[in-house]
Amino acid sequence: MRERDRAAVSVLRTTVAAIENAEAVPVGDGRALSTSADVAGAAVGLGVTEAERRRLDDATERSLVAAELRSLVAAEAASAAAGDRERARDAAAGVALLRAVLDESGGAGD
C-alpha cells in the first residue's frame, strides 16, 4: 500500500476476503434463535446473532490462496486473448505476488 501498487493491493484484498469468507459460519448452522413476535425474522436477545468464526488450518488457507492464483492465471489468459495488455499485465503481477506468498508460506503454487 505504501508503494501505491493498486493492482497488488487489489489482489491481496481479494485473497484476504476469500479467506475471511471461508471463516464465516454457514447460515442455518443449527443454532436455535429466539424470534420476535413483532418483527418477522428478527432475532431477540443480546448477542444471539453473533457466532465465532471458523478457524482455518494453514493448508486450507494455502488452498484458498492457490484458488485465487488459478483464478488470476485464467484472468491473465483471457485478458491476453482479448488483447487487453494492461489487465493481462496486472493479472500476471498478481500471479507472481500470490506465488511468492505461497512460496513464503511453504505451499506450492500452480
Buried (B, 14 or more C-beta within 10 A) or exposed (E): EEEEBEBBEEBBEBBEEBBEEBBEEEEEEEEEEEBEEEEEEEBEEEEBEEEEEEEBEEEBBBBBBBBBBBBBBEBBEEBBEEEBEEBBBBBBBBBBBBBEBBEEEEBEBE
